[in-house]
Amino acid sequence: MNPITGIDALFNPASVAVIGASRTPGKVGHDIFHSILAGDYEGTLYPVNPKAKAVCCVRSYPSIIDIPDSVDLAIVILPPVHAESAIREAISKGVRAIVICSAGFKEVGGEGAEIELRIAAACREAGVRLVGPNCLGVINPLGKLNASFSARMPKAGNISFISQSGALCAAVLDFAADRDFGFSKFISIGNKADVDELHLLQYLHADPDTEVIMLYLEELHRGPEFIHIVKEITGGERPTPILAIKSGRTSDGAMAAVSHTGSLAGSEAVYDAVFTQSGIIRVDSINELFDFGVAFACHRGKLPVSNRVAIISNAGGPGIIATDMTVSSNARLAKFDDDTISALKSHLPPTANVNNPVDVIGDAASSRYEDAMECVIKCETVDGVLVILTPQSMTDVIGTAEVIVKIARNSQKPIFAVFMGIIDVSKGVKYLQENHIPVYRFPESAAKAFGALYRYSHFVNRPHLAQFTFKHDRAGAREIVQEAIENGETYIGEIRGTKILSCYGFSVNPTKLTTTAEEAADFAEHIDYPVVMKIVSPQIIHKSDGGGVIVGLVSRDQVIEAYDKIIKNAQAFKPDVDIKGVLVQKLAPKGNEVILGMTRYPIFGPLLMFGTGGVFVEVFKDVSFRLAPVTRNGAHKMVNSVKGYRLLNGYRGSSKADLLAIERMLVALSDLAMDIPEIKELDINPLFVHPKGKGATVADCRFILDGHTAGSVDMRKAPSQSSLNSW
């Protein structure tokens, strides 16, 4: 069945039955029924209450079965025990969709959770869509349907809102009313027993009345499938922007991880990766959600081609603030060409600043704003304009607002207005809002909104790089892992780890585990100096912690001395240490140290990490994350998004590192993670990246295994969740 089948009955029902409608004001059953009635719903409304003859002067029915006509949507406000029987009656009646607003189900566990499972199964079998339980309800302002226990019917608009929290919905509606903010569809999904955010995102993407989607999330129950579907919504042939806020940014879950990757990741890194790969713009606050929502709704067809901003202000201070925030929002000040500067000089007074940010001076009339805007909007080095107005005694607020609207209508570049204040600028603000110009009280809000618009534009217009081709020895790598699991091992160190990596095309240096100083010296001479020596012990995973690594050895005597020193250091670090020997390895040529890693999460699968490597990885935490599978595009973005990229790309005359080799290794690592689910975590740290064209060499690695996943279906061949689910 199509995943969005039946969802239209939630928003556009021809008839609605409220099961549990109450005559008592203040009760949810009364308030929901009254909200539908008071909203001028144009369909047929039926209250269901066996103890009442009428609710709000509308004839009541003992059960939904007794209603003489067909019913599209049933709103259920009953305790779990009674809700189950009522829902079975609704299914028998032939309803197309059900919303359970009442609580006491999965969220409290026990019998309530069992009832929820039975209800969901019954609805699924009957092909009836179910929203909730434990939700606010649904609202369609355009269809005059307020099937929720919010008394407020929002203004109609082109933005839809999906929330996992009913309580947040009520606050958002109140906030929206204060900002004159309109919605196309508004829904609270609660426990997500059937309909979840992914179903609704697909439905709203197809909805002609929805141009922007706002989303509040607490958790996702679908991982790779979510990314695959949402990426087409946000960046496909008919893209729809999605703005999301997720609760619970802090997490202690990574503290117990063994690998660097595991300790740096945490659940928020997973969600950041999900949002980035899906093309979702993540926001940090409800206020920001609305700020960005206004920008996207007003500039639906005006995405900036780059991030160069022109600022026009009648006061120096706000212009400087806007400049600071523009830079911190990943945008940059546009550099005007000579023609633009000459035009500005010819129109503005001598005391005005004609460079960016443009200061039109406090006595600026609307005509001066118009002249300045006309000049900068035509400049080819400008991608968007921030127009700041501070109310002064000579300021023409309405006239300036009219100028902004006129110029915006004739330009494909996004324009953001900042009218600072409340009372003195209120008429201008209202005029701008009525004419679909995003207007803000403070310059920092406008600058952040432009930055978000550019990020989305960058995603939509992203280049598609040619994919790498590989010939992996999957069987060889799996054999090493399988043997370790059969032996009851959960840790694979550098010796076998480099063999696994070499199966996937990683460059590794000659390595051997030695058990005597003489054996170490013999092997060092065989592979030629210089060499590095490392302790091998299951109790010492991070070898440098206990003085277990010595590098740059260039003679037999140095190797013998280093062997004894490493053993003594390990015994001093952990008196009961189990020493397997000392690893001798050809020292990799010098290069930039980076880290590649992976940690596996339930639902989401392998999370890849890239960042600045070596011993400083957990100090600087300069890392980026993506969920596997990662394509070359994703690998390219991972490398470019860390701060250390500037060092890799030839900072201040240094030679450029082999960035292509890093991208290739990230894609190979993604393949490895997808092929062998028994690998729970792994680190490649450091990976030495050599100058451009010289490749990269693995210097150290470690693998953490989970034997419980042995025999798991190859993730490449596993059916998608969409094909497994009924919807």
Secondary structure by P-SEA (a helix, b strand, c coil): ccccccccccccccbbbbcccccccccaaaaaaaaaaaaccccbbbbbccccccccccbbbcccccccccccbbbbbccaaaaaaaaaaaaaacccbbbbcccccccccaaaaaaaaaaaaaaaaaccccccccccccccccccccccccccccccccbbbbbccaaaaaaaaaaaaaabbbbcbbbbbcccccccaaaaaaaaaacccccbbbbbbccccccaaaaaaaaaaacccbbbbbbbbbcccccccccccccaaaaaccaaaaaaaaaaaacbbbbccaaaaaaaaaaaaaaccccccccbbbbbbccaaaaaaaaaaaaaacbbbbbbcaaaaaaaaacccccccccccccccccccaaaaaaaaaaaaacccccbbbbbbccccccaaaaaaaaaaaaaaaccbbbbbbbcccccaaaaaaaaaaacccccccaaaaaaaaaaaaaaaaaaaccccbbbbbbcaaaaaaaaaaaaaaacccccccaaaaaaaaaacccccbbbbbccaaaaaaaaaaacccbbbbbbcccccccccccccccccccaaaaaaaaaaaaaaaaaacccccccbbbbbccccccbbbbbbccccccccbbbbbcccccccccccccccccccccaaaaaaaaaaccccccccccccccccaaaaaaaaaaaaaaaaaaccccccccccccccccccbbbbbccbbbbbbccccccccccccccccccccc
